[in-house]
Amino acid sequence: MRNASAMLGLLAISAISAVGAAPAQAGYDYPVCLRVYGPATYNECTYTSMAQCKATASGRAAECYPNVFAAYPGPAPGGRAYRQRGAY
């Protein structure tokens, strides 16, 4: 009987681990940041456009700048790479 309960426990653990946790989805990479100056200087990288950021910065000691850490799309897959022929 003890052997059966151990097998049942092992079966339950393997079933739970087979389902597993879904991988976390990456958050949205916002391409524009706002730097606010003052007693507490801080950055907010939560803007989707420069115009949106500038509207928020209007009238404040703040400036907008591109987010250098945002993931920008790379070249389209399947594109051809062209090489310049060297003179021999």
FIZA-654856 format. One record per atom (N, C-alpha, C, O): atom name; x, y, z; chain. Coordinates in pm, whole numbers. Layout:
BEGIN
<at CA; c1 X; c2 Y; c3 Z; ch A>
...
END
This chain:
BEGIN
<at N; c1 82; c2 -118; c3 0; ch A>
<at CA; c1 0; c2 0; c3 0; ch A>
<at C; c1 87; c2 126; c3 0; ch A>
<at O; c1 57; c2 225; c3 -66; ch A>
<at N; c1 194; c2 118; c3 75; ch A>
<at CA; c1 285; c2 232; c3 84; ch A>
<at C; c1 348; c2 259; c3 -52; ch A>
<at O; c1 370; c2 375; c3 -88; ch A>
<at N; c1 378; c2 156; c3 -126; ch A>
<at CA; c1 439; c2 168; c3 -257; ch A>
<at C; c1 341; c2 234; c3 -355; ch A>
<at O; c1 383; c2 312; c3 -441; ch A>
<at N; c1 212; c2 204; c3 -342; ch A>
<at CA; c1 111; c2 261; c3 -430; ch A>
<at C; c1 95; c2 410; c3 -405; ch A>
<at O; c1 78; c2 487; c3 -499; ch A>
<at N; c1 99; c2 451; c3 -278; ch A>
<at CA; c1 84; c2 594; c3 -248; ch A>
<at C; c1 207; c2 672; c3 -295; ch A>
<at O; c1 195; c2 787; c3 -337; ch A>
<at N; c1 323; c2 611; c3 -288; ch A>
<at CA; c1 443; c2 676; c3 -338; ch A>
<at C; c1 436; c2 693; c3 -489; ch A>
<at O; c1 476; c2 796; c3 -543; ch A>
<at N; c1 386; c2 590; c3 -557; ch A>
<at CA; c1 371; c2 599; c3 -703; ch A>
<at C; c1 267; c2 704; c3 -740; ch A>
<at O; c1 284; c2 777; c3 -838; ch A>
<at N; c1 159; c2 713; c3 -663; ch A>
<at CA; c1 55; c2 812; c3 -690; ch A>
<at C; c1 110; c2 953; c3 -669; ch A>
<at O; c1 80; c2 1043; c3 -747; ch A>
<at N; c1 189; c2 973; c3 -566; ch A>
<at CA; c1 252; c2 1103; c3 -541; ch A>
<at C; c1 348; c2 1141; c3 -652; ch A>
<at O; c1 351; c2 1256; c3 -697; ch A>
<at N; c1 426; c2 1043; c3 -696; ch A>
<at CA; c1 521; c2 1067; c3 -806; ch A>
<at C; c1 447; c2 1101; c3 -934; ch A>
<at O; c1 490; c2 1187; c3 -1010; ch A>
<at N; c1 337; c2 1032; c3 -958; ch A>
<at CA; c1 256; c2 1058; c3 -1076; ch A>
<at C; c1 196; c2 1198; c3 -1070; ch A>
<at O; c1 191; c2 1267; c3 -1172; ch A>
<at N; c1 151; c2 1241; c3 -953; ch A>
<at CA; c1 94; c2 1375; c3 -937; ch A>
<at C; c1 200; c2 1483; c3 -961; ch A>
<at O; c1 173; c2 1582; c3 -1028; ch A>
<at N; c1 318; c2 1463; c3 -908; ch A>
<at CA; c1 427; c2 1560; c3 -926; ch A>
<at C; c1 467; c2 1570; c3 -1072; ch A>
<at O; c1 489; c2 1679; c3 -1124; ch A>
<at N; c1 476; c2 1455; c3 -1140; ch A>
<at CA; c1 515; c2 1459; c3 -1281; ch A>
<at C; c1 406; c2 1523; c3 -1366; ch A>
<at O; c1 438; c2 1590; c3 -1464; ch A>
<at N; c1 279; c2 1504; c3 -1331; ch A>
<at CA; c1 169; c2 1566; c3 -1407; ch A>
<at C; c1 171; c2 1718; c3 -1389; ch A>
<at O; c1 149; c2 1791; c3 -1485; ch A>
<at N; c1 197; c2 1764; c3 -1268; ch A>
<at CA; c1 202; c2 1908; c3 -1242; ch A>
<at C; c1 321; c2 1971; c3 -1314; ch A>
<at O; c1 309; c2 2080; c3 -1371; ch A>
<at N; c1 435; c2 1904; c3 -1311; ch A>
<at CA; c1 553; c2 1961; c3 -1377; ch A>
<at C; c1 542; c2 1955; c3 -1528; ch A>
<at O; c1 605; c2 2035; c3 -1597; ch A>
<at N; c1 464; c2 1861; c3 -1582; ch A>
<at CA; c1 446; c2 1854; c3 -1726; ch A>
<at C; c1 365; c2 1972; c3 -1776; ch A>
<at O; c1 389; c2 2022; c3 -1886; ch A>
<at N; c1 268; c2 2018; c3 -1696; ch A>
<at CA; c1 189; c2 2134; c3 -1734; ch A>
<at C; c1 278; c2 2257; c3 -1731; ch A>
<at O; c1 278; c2 2336; c3 -1825; ch A>
<at N; c1 351; c2 2274; c3 -1625; ch A>
<at CA; c1 448; c2 2382; c3 -1612; ch A>
<at C; c1 385; c2 2520; c3 -1616; ch A>
<at O; c1 264; c2 2535; c3 -1634; ch A>
<at N; c1 468; c2 2618; c3 -1600; ch A>
<at CA; c1 423; c2 2756; c3 -1605; ch A>
<at C; c1 448; c2 2812; c3 -1744; ch A>
<at O; c1 549; c2 2781; c3 -1807; ch A>
<at N; c1 357; c2 2893; c3 -1790; ch A>
<at CA; c1 375; c2 2957; c3 -1920; ch A>
<at C; c1 483; c2 3064; c3 -1906; ch A>
<at O; c1 491; c2 3130; c3 -1802; ch A>
<at N; c1 567; c2 3081; c3 -2007; ch A>
<at CA; c1 671; c2 3183; c3 -1998; ch A>
<at C; c1 609; c2 3322; c3 -1991; ch A>
<at O; c1 508; c2 3349; c3 -2056; ch A>
<at N; c1 670; c2 3408; c3 -1914; ch A>
<at CA; c1 619; c2 3543; c3 -1900; ch A>
<at C; c1 637; c2 3619; c3 -2030; ch A>
<at O; c1 739; c2 3606; c3 -2097; ch A>
<at N; c1 538; c2 3697; c3 -2066; ch A>
<at CA; c1 549; c2 3778; c3 -2186; ch A>
<at C; c1 629; c2 3903; c3 -2154; ch A>
<at O; c1 616; c2 3961; c3 -2046; ch A>
<at N; c1 711; c2 3942; c3 -2248; ch A>
<at CA; c1 791; c2 4061; c3 -2229; ch A>
<at C; c1 701; c2 4184; c3 -2232; ch A>
<at O; c1 603; c2 4188; c3 -2306; ch A>
<at N; c1 736; c2 4282; c3 -2152; ch A>
<at CA; c1 660; c2 4406; c3 -2153; ch A>
<at C; c1 685; c2 4484; c3 -2280; ch A>
<at O; c1 776; c2 4452; c3 -2357; ch A>
<at N; c1 607; c2 4585; c3 -2302; ch A>
<at CA; c1 621; c2 4669; c3 -2421; ch A>
<at C; c1 746; c2 4754; c3 -2406; ch A>
<at O; c1 770; c2 4813; c3 -2301; ch A>
<at N; c1 825; c2 4760; c3 -2511; ch A>
<at CA; c1 943; c2 4847; c3 -2511; ch A>
<at C; c1 903; c2 4985; c3 -2558; ch A>
<at O; c1 872; c2 5004; c3 -2676; ch A>
<at N; c1 902; c2 5080; c3 -2469; ch A>
<at CA; c1 864; c2 5216; c3 -2505; ch A>
<at C; c1 985; c2 5287; c3 -2566; ch A>
<at O; c1 1091; c2 5290; c3 -2505; ch A>
<at N; c1 970; c2 5344; c3 -2685; ch A>
<at CA; c1 1084; c2 5402; c3 -2755; ch A>
<at C; c1 1124; c2 5541; c3 -2710; ch A>
<at O; c1 1228; c2 5592; c3 -2754; ch A>
<at N; c1 1046; c2 5606; c3 -2623; ch A>
<at CA; c1 1077; c2 5744; c3 -2581; ch A>
<at C; c1 1075; c2 5753; c3 -2429; ch A>
<at O; c1 989; c2 5695; c3 -2362; ch A>
<at N; c1 1173; c2 5826; c3 -2376; ch A>
<at CA; c1 1183; c2 5847; c3 -2230; ch A>
<at C; c1 1172; c2 5995; c3 -2197; ch A>
<at O; c1 1200; c2 6081; c3 -2281; ch A>
<at N; c1 1131; c2 6022; c3 -2075; ch A>
<at CA; c1 1121; c2 6158; c3 -2022; ch A>
<at C; c1 1212; c2 6166; c3 -1900; ch A>
<at O; c1 1204; c2 6082; c3 -1811; ch A>
<at N; c1 1299; c2 6268; c3 -1897; ch A>
<at CA; c1 1385; c2 6291; c3 -1781; ch A>
<at C; c1 1334; c2 6417; c3 -1713; ch A>
<at O; c1 1333; c2 6524; c3 -1773; ch A>
<at N; c1 1293; c2 6404; c3 -1588; ch A>
<at CA; c1 1239; c2 6515; c3 -1510; ch A>
<at C; c1 1346; c2 6560; c3 -1411; ch A>
<at O; c1 1402; c2 6479; c3 -1337; ch A>
<at N; c1 1374; c2 6690; c3 -1412; ch A>
<at CA; c1 1476; c2 6748; c3 -1323; ch A>
<at C; c1 1410; c2 6814; c3 -1204; ch A>
<at O; c1 1301; c2 6869; c3 -1216; ch A>
<at N; c1 1475; c2 6808; c3 -1090; ch A>
<at CA; c1 1424; c2 6871; c3 -969; ch A>
<at C; c1 1491; c2 6809; c3 -848; ch A>
<at O; c1 1596; c2 6745; c3 -860; ch A>
<at N; c1 1431; c2 6827; c3 -730; ch A>
<at CA; c1 1489; c2 6767; c3 -610; ch A>
<at C; c1 1498; c2 6615; c3 -622; ch A>
<at O; c1 1591; c2 6553; c3 -570; ch A>
<at N; c1 1403; c2 6557; c3 -692; ch A>
<at CA; c1 1406; c2 6413; c3 -719; ch A>
<at C; c1 1410; c2 6396; c3 -871; ch A>
<at O; c1 1305; c2 6390; c3 -935; ch A>
<at N; c1 1529; c2 6388; c3 -928; ch A>
<at CA; c1 1543; c2 6370; c3 -1072; ch A>
<at C; c1 1519; c2 6224; c3 -1105; ch A>
<at O; c1 1574; c2 6134; c3 -1041; ch A>
<at N; c1 1436; c2 6201; c3 -1208; ch A>
<at CA; c1 1404; c2 6063; c3 -1244; ch A>
<at C; c1 1373; c2 6053; c3 -1393; ch A>
<at O; c1 1351; c2 6153; c3 -1461; ch A>
<at N; c1 1372; c2 5929; c3 -1443; ch A>
<at CA; c1 1341; c2 5899; c3 -1582; ch A>
<at C; c1 1212; c2 5818; c3 -1588; ch A>
<at O; c1 1186; c2 5734; c3 -1502; ch A>
<at N; c1 1133; c2 5845; c3 -1691; ch A>
<at CA; c1 1013; c2 5766; c3 -1720; ch A>
<at C; c1 1022; c2 5720; c3 -1864; ch A>
<at O; c1 1016; c2 5803; c3 -1955; ch A>
<at N; c1 1035; c2 5594; c3 -1887; ch A>
<at CA; c1 1038; c2 5540; c3 -2024; ch A>
<at C; c1 906; c2 5471; c3 -2052; ch A>
<at O; c1 898; c2 5349; c3 -2062; ch A>
<at N; c1 800; c2 5553; c3 -2063; ch A>
<at CA; c1 665; c2 5500; c3 -2082; ch A>
<at C; c1 590; c2 5570; c3 -2193; ch A>
<at O; c1 467; c2 5579; c3 -2188; ch A>
<at N; c1 661; c2 5621; c3 -2294; ch A>
<at CA; c1 596; c2 5697; c3 -2400; ch A>
<at C; c1 616; c2 5628; c3 -2535; ch A>
<at O; c1 722; c2 5574; c3 -2564; ch A>
<at N; c1 509; c2 5631; c3 -2616; ch A>
<at CA; c1 514; c2 5564; c3 -2745; ch A>
<at C; c1 557; c2 5656; c3 -2858; ch A>
<at O; c1 593; c2 5608; c3 -2966; ch A>
<at N; c1 555; c2 5789; c3 -2835; ch A>
<at CA; c1 599; c2 5882; c3 -2939; ch A>
<at C; c1 664; c2 6002; c3 -2873; ch A>
<at O; c1 644; c2 6030; c3 -2755; ch A>
<at N; c1 743; c2 6074; c3 -2953; ch A>
<at CA; c1 810; c2 6194; c3 -2903; ch A>
<at C; c1 706; c2 6302; c3 -2874; ch A>
<at O; c1 721; c2 6378; c3 -2778; ch A>
<at N; c1 600; c2 6310; c3 -2956; ch A>
<at CA; c1 496; c2 6410; c3 -2935; ch A>
<at C; c1 423; c2 6386; c3 -2802; ch A>
<at O; c1 392; c2 6481; c3 -2730; ch A>
<at N; c1 396; c2 6261; c3 -2771; ch A>
<at CA; c1 330; c2 6228; c3 -2645; ch A>
<at C; c1 418; c2 6269; c3 -2527; ch A>
<at O; c1 368; c2 6323; c3 -2428; ch A>
<at N; c1 546; c2 6244; c3 -2537; ch A>
<at CA; c1 639; c2 6279; c3 -2429; ch A>
<at C; c1 649; c2 6431; c3 -2414; ch A>
<at O; c1 648; c2 6483; c3 -2303; ch A>
<at N; c1 660; c2 6502; c3 -2528; ch A>
<at CA; c1 672; c2 6649; c3 -2522; ch A>
<at C; c1 547; c2 6713; c3 -2464; ch A>
<at O; c1 556; c2 6816; c3 -2397; ch A>
<at N; c1 431; c2 6655; c3 -2487; ch A>
<at CA; c1 308; c2 6708; c3 -2427; ch A>
<at C; c1 312; c2 6694; c3 -2276; ch A>
<at O; c1 265; c2 6781; c3 -2203; ch A>
<at N; c1 368; c2 6585; c3 -2228; ch A>
<at CA; c1 381; c2 6563; c3 -2083; ch A>
<at C; c1 488; c2 6655; c3 -2023; ch A>
<at O; c1 473; c2 6702; c3 -1911; ch A>
<at N; c1 595; c2 6681; c3 -2098; ch A>
<at CA; c1 705; c2 6762; c3 -2048; ch A>
<at C; c1 675; c2 6912; c3 -2053; ch A>
<at O; c1 746; c2 6991; c3 -1992; ch A>
<at N; c1 571; c2 6950; c3 -2124; ch A>
<at CA; c1 539; c2 7091; c3 -2143; ch A>
<at C; c1 517; c2 7162; c3 -2009; ch A>
<at O; c1 436; c2 7117; c3 -1927; ch A>
<at N; c1 590; c2 7272; c3 -1988; ch A>
<at CA; c1 576; c2 7350; c3 -1865; ch A>
<at C; c1 651; c2 7295; c3 -1747; ch A>
<at O; c1 637; c2 7347; c3 -1636; ch A>
<at N; c1 729; c2 7192; c3 -1766; ch A>
<at CA; c1 805; c2 7131; c3 -1657; ch A>
<at C; c1 954; c2 7138; c3 -1688; ch A>
<at O; c1 993; c2 7158; c3 -1803; ch A>
<at N; c1 1036; c2 7121; c3 -1588; ch A>
<at CA; c1 1180; c2 7109; c3 -1608; ch A>
<at C; c1 1208; c2 6966; c3 -1648; ch A>
<at O; c1 1249; c2 6883; c3 -1567; ch A>
<at N; c1 1185; c2 6937; c3 -1777; ch A>
<at CA; c1 1197; c2 6800; c3 -1825; ch A>
<at C; c1 1238; c2 6801; c3 -1972; ch A>
<at O; c1 1220; c2 6901; c3 -2042; ch A>
<at N; c1 1291; c2 6689; c3 -2017; ch A>
<at CA; c1 1326; c2 6674; c3 -2158; ch A>
<at C; c1 1298; c2 6531; c3 -2203; ch A>
<at O; c1 1300; c2 6438; c3 -2123; ch A>
<at N; c1 1272; c2 6517; c3 -2333; ch A>
<at CA; c1 1244; c2 6386; c3 -2392; ch A>
<at C; c1 1366; c2 6339; c3 -2470; ch A>
<at O; c1 1438; c2 6420; c3 -2528; ch A>
<at N; c1 1388; c2 6209; c3 -2471; ch A>
<at CA; c1 1500; c2 6152; c3 -2546; ch A>
<at C; c1 1465; c2 6010; c3 -2589; ch A>
<at O; c1 1384; c2 5944; c3 -2524; ch A>
<at N; c1 1528; c2 5962; c3 -2698; ch A>
<at CA; c1 1500; c2 5825; c3 -2742; ch A>
<at C; c1 1552; c2 5723; c3 -2642; ch A>
<at O; c1 1659; c2 5741; c3 -2585; ch A>
<at N; c1 1477; c2 5617; c3 -2623; ch A>
<at CA; c1 1517; c2 5510; c3 -2533; ch A>
<at C; c1 1617; c2 5420; c3 -2605; ch A>
<at O; c1 1580; c2 5348; c3 -2697; ch A>
<at N; c1 1742; c2 5425; c3 -2565; ch A>
<at CA; c1 1846; c2 5346; c3 -2632; ch A>
<at C; c1 1837; c2 5198; c3 -2598; ch A>
<at O; c1 1900; c2 5115; c3 -2664; ch A>
<at N; c1 1759; c2 5164; c3 -2496; ch A>
<at CA; c1 1748; c2 5024; c3 -2457; ch A>
<at C; c1 1625; c2 4956; c3 -2516; ch A>
<at O; c1 1605; c2 4836; c3 -2496; ch A>
<at N; c1 1542; c2 5031; c3 -2588; ch A>
<at CA; c1 1423; c2 4972; c3 -2649; ch A>
<at C; c1 1465; c2 4880; c3 -2762; ch A>
<at O; c1 1564; c2 4906; c3 -2832; ch A>
<at N; c1 1391; c2 4773; c3 -2779; ch A>
<at CA; c1 1422; c2 4677; c3 -2886; ch A>
<at C; c1 1357; c2 4725; c3 -3015; ch A>
<at O; c1 1235; c2 4718; c3 -3031; ch A>
<at N; c1 1438; c2 4774; c3 -3106; ch A>
<at CA; c1 1389; c2 4820; c3 -3235; ch A>
<at C; c1 1390; c2 4703; c3 -3332; ch A>
<at O; c1 1476; c2 4616; c3 -3323; ch A>
<at N; c1 1294; c2 4700; c3 -3425; ch A>
<at CA; c1 1289; c2 4587; c3 -3518; ch A>
<at C; c1 1412; c2 4584; c3 -3607; ch A>
<at O; c1 1462; c2 4688; c3 -3652; ch A>
<at N; c1 1459; c2 4466; c3 -3631; ch A>
<at CA; c1 1576; c2 4448; c3 -3717; ch A>
<at C; c1 1534; c2 4438; c3 -3862; ch A>
<at O; c1 1419; c2 4464; c3 -3896; ch A>
<at N; c1 1626; c2 4400; c3 -3947; ch A>
<at CA; c1 1592; c2 4386; c3 -4088; ch A>
<at C; c1 1493; c2 4272; c3 -4109; ch A>
<at O; c1 1486; c2 4177; c3 -4030; ch A>
<at N; c1 1417; c2 4282; c3 -4215; ch A>
<at CA; c1 1317; c2 4180; c3 -4245; ch A>
<at C; c1 1385; c2 4048; c3 -4277; ch A>
<at O; c1 1487; c2 4047; c3 -4346; ch A>
<at N; c1 1331; c2 3936; c3 -4229; ch A>
<at CA; c1 1392; c2 3807; c3 -4260; ch A>
<at C; c1 1380; c2 3776; c3 -4409; ch A>
<at O; c1 1280; c2 3811; c3 -4473; ch A>
<at N; c1 1480; c2 3711; c3 -4461; ch A>
<at CA; c1 1478; c2 3673; c3 -4602; ch A>
<at C; c1 1532; c2 3779; c3 -4694; ch A>
<at O; c1 1535; c2 3762; c3 -4815; ch A>
<at N; c1 1575; c2 3890; c3 -4636; ch A>
<at CA; c1 1632; c2 3996; c3 -4719; ch A>
<at C; c1 1768; c2 3953; c3 -4772; ch A>
<at O; c1 1838; c2 3874; c3 -4710; ch A>
<at N; c1 1803; c2 4006; c3 -4887; ch A>
<at CA; c1 1932; c2 3971; c3 -4947; ch A>
<at C; c1 2041; c2 4062; c3 -4896; ch A>
<at O; c1 2020; c2 4183; c3 -4880; ch A>
<at N; c1 2153; c2 4006; c3 -4870; ch A>
<at CA; c1 2271; c2 4082; c3 -4831; ch A>
<at C; c1 2357; c2 4102; c3 -4956; ch A>
<at O; c1 2394; c2 4005; c3 -5022; ch A>
<at N; c1 2386; c2 4225; c3 -4986; ch A>
<at CA; c1 2467; c2 4255; c3 -5104; ch A>
<at C; c1 2609; c2 4287; c3 -5062; ch A>
<at O; c1 2633; c2 4362; c3 -4968; ch A>
<at N; c1 2700; c2 4227; c3 -5133; ch A>
<at CA; c1 2842; c2 4253; c3 -5107; ch A>
<at C; c1 2900; c2 4329; c3 -5223; ch A>
<at O; c1 2862; c2 4308; c3 -5338; ch A>
<at N; c1 2990; c2 4417; c3 -5192; ch A>
<at CA; c1 3060; c2 4488; c3 -5300; ch A>
<at C; c1 3177; c2 4402; c3 -5342; ch A>
<at O; c1 3253; c2 4353; c3 -5258; ch A>
<at N; c1 3190; c2 4385; c3 -5468; ch A>
<at CA; c1 3300; c2 4301; c3 -5518; ch A>
<at C; c1 3432; c2 4377; c3 -5503; ch A>
<at O; c1 3443; c2 4495; c3 -5534; ch A>
<at N; c1 3530; c2 4304; c3 -5456; ch A>
<at CA; c1 3661; c2 4365; c3 -5442; ch A>
<at C; c1 3736; c2 4362; c3 -5575; ch A>
<at O; c1 3712; c2 4274; c3 -5659; ch A>
<at N; c1 3824; c2 4455; c3 -5595; ch A>
<at CA; c1 3903; c2 4459; c3 -5717; ch A>
<at C; c1 4021; c2 4366; c3 -5700; ch A>
<at O; c1 4098; c2 4378; c3 -5604; ch A>
<at N; c1 4035; c2 4272; c3 -5793; ch A>
<at CA; c1 4143; c2 4175; c3 -5783; ch A>
<at C; c1 4247; c2 4202; c3 -5886; ch A>
<at O; c1 4346; c2 4130; c3 -5894; ch A>
END
